[in-house]
Amino acid sequence: MSAFIVCKEHVDALVTLAVRHGLVPEGDESKIGAMLARENRKSVNYRYSERIKAPAYTFRASLRVPTAVEGLKAIACYSYQTCEHRAWERSQAFKLCRQLEHELISILPGYDAAPWEWFAE
């Protein structure tokens, strides 16, 4: 597997979505974005045996809020790049990604109308 550092705009988009869906309080955007950036750097450092610090991060809202599908794809990309280290599934970043996925899935067209339990007719 390989891993790379996602760009700042990618982190900004994730934070923008998290704020919009009530998962990050306004005022905490830079703190949460910095946490996401650090977690991504931790993964790349682990994968490539590096010791590079994540750069300082200051939130800037995305000019365009990603759609639910774009947001889900952005989470998938971020998670793939950030899952290399052993503590990923216990991290705040992992938890935030899972919560955001849940929120975005629930607003997909047809989600509410779909059956809760699947059975043969």
C-alpha positions as CSV (number, residue, x, y, z in Angstrom):
1,M,0.0,0.0,0.0
2,S,1.1,3.6,-0.5
3,A,0.1,6.8,1.2
4,F,0.3,10.5,0.5
5,I,-0.3,13.7,2.3
6,V,-3.7,15.1,1.2
7,C,-3.7,18.8,0.3
8,K,-4.9,21.5,2.7
9,E,-8.0,22.0,0.5
10,H,-9.0,18.4,1.0
11,V,-8.8,18.8,4.8
12,D,-10.7,22.1,4.5
13,A,-13.5,20.3,2.6
14,L,-13.8,17.6,5.3
15,V,-13.9,20.2,8.0
16,T,-16.5,22.3,6.1
17,L,-18.7,19.2,5.8
18,A,-18.2,18.3,9.5
19,V,-19.3,21.8,10.5
20,R,-22.3,21.8,8.1
21,H,-23.5,18.5,9.6
22,G,-23.0,19.6,13.2
23,L,-20.0,17.4,14.0
24,V,-17.6,20.2,14.6
25,P,-18.6,23.4,16.5
26,E,-18.0,26.7,14.8
27,G,-14.7,28.0,16.3
28,D,-13.1,24.6,16.4
29,E,-12.4,24.3,12.7
30,S,-8.7,25.0,12.8
31,K,-8.2,22.7,15.8
32,I,-10.0,19.8,14.0
33,G,-8.3,20.4,10.7
34,A,-4.9,20.4,12.4
35,M,-5.8,17.1,14.0
36,L,-6.8,15.6,10.6
37,A,-3.6,16.9,9.1
38,R,-1.5,15.5,11.9
39,E,-3.2,12.1,11.6
40,N,-2.5,12.0,7.9
41,R,1.1,12.9,8.4
42,K,1.4,10.3,11.2
43,S,0.2,7.6,8.7
44,V,2.7,8.7,6.0
45,N,5.5,8.9,8.5
46,Y,4.7,5.4,9.7
47,R,4.5,4.0,6.1
48,Y,7.8,5.5,4.9
49,S,9.7,5.6,8.2
50,E,9.8,9.4,8.3
51,R,9.7,11.9,11.1
52,I,8.3,14.9,9.4
53,K,5.9,17.2,11.4
54,A,2.6,18.3,9.9
55,P,2.7,22.0,8.9
56,A,0.6,24.5,10.8
57,Y,-3.0,24.5,9.7
58,T,-5.5,27.3,9.6
59,F,-9.0,26.5,8.4
60,R,-10.5,28.2,5.4
61,A,-14.0,27.2,4.4
62,S,-14.3,25.5,1.1
63,L,-15.5,27.8,-1.7
64,R,-17.9,25.1,-2.7
65,V,-19.4,22.6,-0.2
66,P,-18.9,19.1,-1.5
67,T,-22.0,17.1,-2.3
68,A,-22.8,14.0,-0.2
69,V,-21.2,11.7,-2.9
70,E,-18.1,14.0,-3.2
71,G,-17.8,14.1,0.6
72,L,-18.0,10.3,0.8
73,K,-15.3,10.0,-1.8
74,A,-13.1,12.6,0.0
75,I,-13.5,10.6,3.2
76,A,-12.5,7.4,1.4
77,C,-9.4,9.1,0.0
78,Y,-8.4,10.6,3.3
79,S,-9.0,7.4,5.2
80,Y,-7.0,5.4,2.7
81,Q,-4.1,7.8,3.0
82,T,-4.3,7.9,6.8
83,C,-4.9,4.3,7.8
84,E,-1.3,3.1,7.7
85,H,-0.4,3.4,11.4
86,R,-1.6,1.0,14.1
87,A,-3.7,3.6,16.1
88,W,-5.8,4.8,13.2
89,E,-9.0,3.0,14.2
90,R,-8.7,4.4,17.7
91,S,-8.1,8.0,16.6
92,Q,-10.3,11.0,16.7
93,A,-9.8,11.4,12.9
94,F,-11.2,7.9,12.3
95,K,-14.2,8.6,14.5
96,L,-14.9,11.9,12.8
97,C,-14.7,10.2,9.4
98,R,-17.1,7.5,10.4
99,Q,-19.6,10.0,11.8
100,L,-19.4,12.1,8.7
101,E,-19.9,9.1,6.5
102,H,-23.0,8.2,8.5
103,E,-24.4,11.8,8.1
104,L,-23.7,11.9,4.3
105,I,-25.1,8.5,3.6
106,S,-28.3,9.4,5.4
107,I,-28.9,12.3,3.0
108,L,-28.4,10.4,-0.2
109,P,-31.4,10.4,-2.5
110,G,-33.6,7.4,-1.8
111,Y,-32.0,6.5,1.5
112,D,-35.1,7.3,3.6
113,A,-37.4,5.4,1.3
114,A,-35.2,2.3,1.2
115,P,-36.3,-0.6,3.4
116,W,-34.6,-1.0,6.7
117,E,-34.7,-4.8,6.6
118,W,-34.3,-6.6,3.3
119,F,-36.5,-9.6,2.7
120,A,-37.8,-11.6,-0.3
121,E,-41.2,-10.6,-1.5
